[in-house]
Every structure is written in structure tokens, then in C-alpha cells.
């Protein structure tokens, strides 16, 4: 993005990104959040020492809050079987994790959601849910169209999961309303072709997202912060548009159910690289699958893993539209890797910034930026970290093994 395209700076003083700030009821030591990235180190669907270490490292490295991804609210809502889902058996491990992060001075957020059509039904051994049903390329099986009873259960499950997050001593929860997970799939005109109270008009398509956010707020009040990760656009033809997403954001703001919005984009189901930008590691992804799927992915994978050029703050243009229209605090993610980008986000009126891939390469990046503001991230946006989610997410340039 060149200087000619910069929006006017909002009036008022620019906050220091590395100074303390409030997120709802929570005081954070700075405005840098470690974004949720699936860790791939929970084979029994509960917290492990490896998961604790995964989050303790960026916490010790200076972030204000680390986000545990992804805590499913129901067993069929996992993206795959080896993933934490919120139930009493998960509490002891979650408490060990939050205590370990708190010892570093950082806060912890648990990302809550239901994967919907992004769930691998074959791995979960449970049918995946979607707005309308149909063939699912993730599991090579058919989704089941969610009934009204299913959706009521999912809403209640979000409230229960949020209560468990409080019991786990988490500081915040992040509601996953993006990437064509269940709530996001309902928002999408392309994926939601229902004719009942959950389909058709935008208000109907937004019903699930609004209901689950309200249920969480009613359950936990102001005991913890509540954020929501919302797609600004699905990045696919016929998907959620920026105009519709902004209206959903307005409804969330009016309802008072969330303390901040994390602005994201893209579809894990249809176009994942729209969020990540940079190289598309097709060869590395294909190597993770058995031979038949491997050959198929290498043959047609470019239509799914479409590469988009990387640039700093690559979601900024879309996010400005939300900043101009909302009073709700906003979290900017996408291409945040250095102090210059962080300061620019603050100057343009965003309340927080979120980082992910750069912290895989350098968990101590925020501390080093504090000591030396001209520090440059070593992340080269190759995205070869993405295929490692199946065996323990890491930067392969640091640890090739």
C-alpha cells in the first residue's frame, strides 16, 4: 500500500501500541494480540504440555494476550478429532495453561466456535453441520443440514463454553464468526440457501451469529472480555460481502454483546489463502495426505490454494470501512509484522493489532520491538507453516524437523 492510498488520520491522540490498554473489563499490558492459529498438539482433545509451551512462548515474548485456537463448543464442531472441545474434562488442562501464561504477565483468550462445514466428519466420526447440507470436500462426505433444534443446541453450547472459560481463568473469549465455520456459513448467501428463519434476508442469515453472541454475554456478563472474529468478506463469488458484513457488525455493536471485533477475511472451505496472502504451499500440503488425495490435491489444488501477493497490512483497506462506521473497538490483523505497521494501525484508529505467522518464527518479536523499534520480522510469508497444523504448528524455517 503506497502513501497515496492512506486514509486521513482520525482526530484525537494516537495511542502507543506498546502501552497498557483496556479490552472490555480486562487490562492488557499492550495492544498486541497473538491471533488464533490451530496448534495441532492436542491428540486427546485436551490441553497438553506442548500446547502450554506453544502459548507461553509468545506470552513471555511480550504479547498482551495469546489466543488459544480453536476450542470447539461441541464434539461435531471440531475441525478434526484431535482438537480441544469445551467440556468439564478439559478444565484442568485449561487452568494449567492460563496459569502458565498469567505467570508471564500476559492474558489468555479462548477462541470458541463450531466448525460447521469446515469440520472433518470422517475424523470426528460425527456428521458435520451446514446451513443447507450437501457434499463436503473436507471429509468427502455429505453435510447434514442443521435443524432449528441443532442451532438452539449450538447457541446454548457457546454459552456453556464461555462459562467454562471463566472457570478456566481465561481473560477473554473470541467468538469465531469467520472463515465459513458454522456461523459464518450461515452469513454466506452462497452457502446458506435456507427458506426458514435462518435463511433468505441478511437478518435471518445473521440470526445464529447474533444469538450466540447474546447468549455468551448473558452467561458471563462482564466477568471476561468478549471479542468476535468476523469476516469482512468471504473472498469468494456469492459469499458474504463487505456491505452485509458491516451491517452485521452494526447489529453486534447495537446489541452490546461484544467488546471488540477482530476483522478477518477468507474461507477455510473455499479460499483459505485469501486470508493468509503470500506463497501457496501446495506441495507441502499434498505431502500430508495419503496417495489418492495427494495426487488429487496436486492436480486441482491451485483452484483451492490460490496465491495472493503479500503486502504489509493487507486487510487495511477493507478494515477502514468498518473503522469509519463503527464505534466498537477494532482489532486489525493481516500483515502486521513490525513497529511501523503497528503505529500506522494505531494512527488510523484501530484499537489493537493481531499477529500470528511472524510469532511462529519469532515468539519474542514483541519484546524485541520494544527494545529496538526498528527490528524487522524474519517471516518471509512462505506459508510453509500452514501444512504443519497436522503435526504441531511451527515455522519450518526455524525447525525443519
ABEGO torsion letter per residue (X at the ends): XBAAABBBBBBEBBBBAABBBBBEABBBABABBBBBBBAGABAAGBBBAAAAAAAAAAAAAGBABBBBOBBBABAAABABABBBBBBAAAAAAAAAAAAAAAAAGBBBBBBBBBAEAABBAAAAGBBBBBAAEEBBAAAGBBBBBBBAAAAAAAAAAAAAAAAAAAAAGBABBBBBABGGBAAAAAABAAABABABAABEBAAAAAAAAAAAAAAAAAAAEAABBBBBBBBABAGBBGBBBAAAAAAAAAAAAAAGABABBBBBBEBAAABAAAAAEEBBBAAAAAAABBAAAAAAAAAAAAAABBBBBBBBGAAAAAAAAAAAABABBBBBBGGBABAAAAAAAAAAGBABBBBAAAAAABAAAAAAAAABAABBBABAGAGAAAAAAAAEBBBAAABAX
